[in-house]
Amino acid sequence: MSNVQSLERALTLLNVLSEYPEGIQITRLSEQVGLSKSTTHRLLATLVHMNYVVKDEETEKYKLGFQLIYLSRNILNSIDVIQIARPFLEKLCHDVNETIHLCIDDNGEVMYIDKIESNQTIRMFSRIGSRAPMYCTGVGKVLLSGMSEETYRKVVSGIDFVSRTAKTITSADALAEEVAVVKNQGYALDNIENEEGIRCIAAPIFDFQGKIIASFSISGPSNRITMERVQDELVRKIRETSQEISRQLGYRI
């Protein structure tokens, strides 16, 4: 069945708008999606009418509307792992005073489904609903470590290994070696691989069948998340939290 072109274009507009929380003007938006300004305007007019998009009359910028929140009102609440994991992740955040992320696999990418901020002055810019690559994040490596061989090969074959920092893994072979280490030790590191100056340690969440259904991480500046602190404190605490959450989901070690 062929795609309905106007619907596909409208959804593409929404996807692009999601990357601009402060809004974007129509000329730049039309360039981003590869459509004429007139076509983009017609699509936006419909989306604005239905409250999927709003227009700031002063800046003439378009951004996502509240109708999308209405549509998604029950999605995150239906994911049991968020509700079950949150008290344990809040405790972990309190103990280590660093940002905690909870993530799942979304079509071969990491999706952030919950975030608990520390009270540190330097904070993470990640947002719930945003995505990140698998190969250069601790949470992504954990999710990769739980995949079947077939799924793993499919996901890795679609990765564009971009060097985000000097420490980023840039090949499938190097990633396979790293994932093997993650499987063996039960946790993963983003050792300043995705963002300069940021280090993360991540661990899995298992369901009652022993399948990794989510991952979570402790993230912060590398001057606070030192390798010494990782080994002396954070490995133990993230493993304990992983076990506690997984037990709540029926996993028996």
C-alpha positions as CSV (number, residue, x, y, z in Angstrom):
1,M,0.0,0.0,0.0
2,S,1.4,3.4,-1.0
3,N,1.7,6.1,1.6
4,V,-0.8,8.9,1.7
5,Q,1.5,11.8,0.6
6,S,-0.1,14.6,2.5
7,L,-0.3,12.7,5.7
8,E,3.3,11.6,5.4
9,R,4.3,15.2,4.8
10,A,2.3,16.5,7.8
11,L,3.9,13.9,10.1
12,T,7.3,14.8,8.8
13,L,6.6,18.4,9.7
14,L,5.7,17.3,13.2
15,N,8.9,15.3,13.5
16,V,11.0,18.3,12.5
17,L,9.1,20.7,14.8
18,S,9.8,18.4,17.7
19,E,13.4,19.3,17.4
20,Y,12.7,23.0,17.8
21,P,10.9,23.6,21.2
22,E,11.3,27.3,20.8
23,G,9.8,27.2,17.3
24,I,11.0,27.6,13.7
25,Q,10.0,30.0,10.9
26,I,8.3,28.6,7.9
27,T,11.1,29.4,5.4
28,R,13.6,27.3,7.4
29,L,11.0,24.6,8.1
30,S,10.2,24.2,4.4
31,E,13.9,23.8,3.7
32,Q,14.3,21.2,6.4
33,V,11.5,19.0,5.0
34,G,12.3,19.7,1.3
35,L,8.9,21.2,0.5
36,S,7.9,24.4,-1.1
37,K,6.9,27.2,1.2
38,S,3.3,27.2,-0.2
39,T,2.9,23.5,0.4
40,T,4.4,23.8,3.9
41,H,2.0,26.7,4.7
42,R,-1.1,24.7,3.6
43,L,-0.1,21.7,5.8
44,L,0.7,24.0,8.7
45,A,-2.7,25.7,8.4
46,T,-4.5,22.4,8.9
47,L,-2.2,21.4,11.8
48,V,-2.7,24.8,13.5
49,H,-6.5,24.5,13.0
50,M,-6.5,21.2,14.8
51,N,-4.1,22.5,17.5
52,Y,-1.3,20.1,16.6
53,V,0.9,23.1,15.8
54,V,0.7,26.7,17.2
55,K,2.1,29.9,15.6
56,D,3.7,32.7,17.6
57,E,2.3,35.8,15.8
58,E,5.2,38.0,17.1
59,T,8.1,35.8,15.9
60,E,6.1,34.0,13.2
61,K,7.6,30.8,14.5
62,Y,5.7,27.5,14.5
63,K,6.0,24.9,17.3
64,L,4.2,21.8,18.5
65,G,0.7,22.3,20.0
66,F,-0.9,20.8,23.1
67,Q,-3.1,18.4,21.1
68,L,0.0,16.1,21.0
69,I,0.1,16.0,24.8
70,Y,-3.6,15.0,24.8
71,L,-2.9,12.2,22.4
72,S,0.0,10.9,24.4
73,R,-1.7,11.3,27.8
74,N,-1.9,7.6,28.4
75,I,1.1,6.3,26.6
76,L,3.8,6.7,29.3
77,N,1.3,5.8,32.1
78,S,0.8,2.5,30.3
79,I,4.4,1.6,30.5
80,D,4.6,-0.3,33.8
81,V,8.4,0.0,34.1
82,I,8.2,3.7,34.6
83,Q,5.9,3.5,37.6
84,I,7.7,0.5,39.1
85,A,11.2,1.9,38.5
86,R,10.6,5.5,39.6
87,P,10.8,5.2,43.4
88,F,14.0,3.2,43.1
89,L,15.5,5.7,40.6
90,E,14.5,8.6,42.9
91,K,16.3,6.9,45.8
92,L,19.4,6.4,43.5
93,C,19.3,10.0,42.5
94,H,19.1,11.1,46.1
95,D,22.0,8.8,47.0
96,V,24.4,9.8,44.2
97,N,23.0,13.3,43.5
98,E,23.4,12.9,39.8
99,T,20.9,12.8,36.9
100,I,19.1,9.5,36.3
101,H,17.7,8.5,32.9
102,L,15.3,5.6,32.2
103,C,15.4,4.4,28.6
104,I,13.9,1.8,26.2
105,D,14.7,0.7,22.6
106,D,12.7,2.5,20.0
107,N,13.3,1.0,16.5
108,G,17.1,0.8,17.1
109,E,17.5,4.0,19.0
110,V,17.5,4.9,22.6
111,M,14.4,6.7,23.8
112,Y,14.4,8.5,27.2
113,I,11.1,7.7,28.9
114,D,11.9,9.2,32.4
115,K,14.4,11.6,33.9
116,I,15.2,12.5,37.5
117,E,17.3,15.6,38.0
118,S,19.8,16.1,40.7
119,N,20.1,19.4,42.6
120,Q,23.5,20.0,41.0
121,T,24.0,23.4,39.4
122,I,25.3,21.8,36.1
123,R,22.4,19.8,34.6
124,M,21.7,17.5,31.7
125,F,19.9,18.9,28.6
126,S,18.2,15.6,27.8
127,R,14.4,15.5,27.6
128,I,11.8,12.8,28.0
129,G,10.8,11.6,24.6
130,S,14.2,12.5,23.0
131,R,16.3,9.9,21.3
132,A,20.0,9.0,21.2
133,P,22.2,6.5,19.4
134,M,22.8,3.0,20.7
135,Y,26.5,2.8,20.0
136,C,27.8,5.7,22.0
137,T,25.6,5.7,25.1
138,G,25.7,3.5,28.1
139,V,22.0,2.9,28.1
140,G,22.2,2.0,24.4
141,K,25.0,-0.6,24.9
142,V,23.0,-2.2,27.7
143,L,19.9,-2.5,25.4
144,L,22.1,-3.9,22.6
145,S,23.5,-6.5,25.1
146,G,20.0,-7.9,25.6
147,M,19.1,-8.3,21.9
148,S,18.9,-11.6,20.0
149,E,21.6,-12.1,17.5
150,E,19.2,-11.4,14.6
151,T,17.9,-8.2,16.1
152,Y,21.4,-7.1,17.1
153,R,22.7,-7.5,13.5
154,K,19.7,-5.6,12.1
155,V,20.2,-2.7,14.5
156,V,23.9,-2.5,14.0
157,S,23.6,-2.7,10.2
158,G,21.6,0.5,10.4
159,I,24.0,2.5,12.5
160,D,26.0,5.4,11.0
161,F,29.1,5.4,13.2
162,V,29.6,9.1,13.7
163,S,32.5,10.2,15.9
164,R,30.9,12.5,18.5
165,T,34.0,12.8,20.6
166,A,37.6,11.5,20.5
167,K,36.4,8.4,22.5
168,T,33.4,7.4,20.4
169,I,33.2,3.8,19.1
170,T,33.4,4.1,15.3
171,S,33.1,0.5,14.0
172,A,30.8,-2.5,14.3
173,D,33.7,-4.7,15.4
174,A,34.7,-2.3,18.2
175,L,31.0,-2.1,19.3
176,A,30.7,-5.9,19.3
177,E,33.8,-6.1,21.7
178,E,32.2,-3.5,23.9
179,V,28.8,-5.2,24.1
180,A,30.6,-8.5,25.0
181,V,32.2,-6.7,27.9
182,V,28.8,-5.3,28.9
183,K,27.2,-8.7,28.9
184,N,30.0,-10.1,31.1
185,Q,30.1,-7.3,33.7
186,G,26.4,-6.4,33.8
187,Y,26.8,-2.7,33.3
188,A,27.9,-0.3,30.6
189,L,29.9,3.0,30.4
190,D,29.5,6.0,28.2
191,N,33.1,7.1,28.8
192,I,32.8,10.6,27.3
193,E,31.7,9.0,24.0
194,N,28.4,10.8,23.2
195,E,29.0,14.3,24.6
196,E,32.2,16.1,25.6
197,G,32.7,16.1,29.4
198,I,29.8,13.8,30.2
199,R,30.3,10.3,31.6
200,C,27.5,7.8,32.3
201,I,27.2,4.4,33.8
202,A,24.2,2.3,32.9
203,A,22.5,-1.0,33.9
204,P,19.7,-3.2,32.6
205,I,16.2,-3.8,33.9
206,F,14.9,-7.4,33.4
207,D,11.4,-8.6,33.1
208,F,10.1,-11.9,34.6
209,Q,11.4,-13.8,31.6
210,G,14.9,-12.5,32.1
211,K,14.7,-10.2,29.1
212,I,16.2,-6.7,29.1
213,I,13.2,-4.4,28.6
214,A,14.8,-1.1,29.7
215,S,18.0,0.5,30.9
216,F,18.9,3.3,33.2
217,S,21.9,5.4,33.8
218,I,23.7,7.8,36.2
219,S,25.0,10.7,34.2
220,G,27.0,13.8,35.0
221,P,30.2,15.8,34.2
222,S,33.3,13.7,34.1
223,N,34.9,15.7,36.9
224,R,32.1,14.4,39.2
225,I,31.6,11.0,37.6
226,T,35.3,10.0,37.8
227,M,36.4,6.5,37.0
228,E,37.5,6.2,40.6
229,R,34.0,7.0,41.7
230,V,32.5,4.6,39.1
231,Q,34.5,1.7,40.5
232,D,34.4,2.6,44.2
233,E,30.7,3.6,44.4
234,L,28.5,3.7,41.3
235,V,29.0,0.2,40.0
236,R,27.7,-1.2,43.3
237,K,24.8,1.2,43.6
238,I,23.6,0.8,40.0
239,R,23.8,-3.0,40.2
240,E,21.7,-3.0,43.4
241,T,19.1,-0.7,41.8
242,S,19.0,-2.9,38.8
243,Q,18.3,-6.0,40.9
244,E,15.6,-4.2,43.0
245,I,13.7,-2.9,40.0
246,S,14.0,-6.2,38.1
247,R,12.7,-8.2,41.2
248,Q,9.6,-5.9,41.2
249,L,9.0,-7.0,37.6
250,G,9.2,-10.7,38.5
251,Y,12.8,-11.4,37.6
252,R,14.5,-14.0,39.8
253,I,18.3,-14.0,39.8
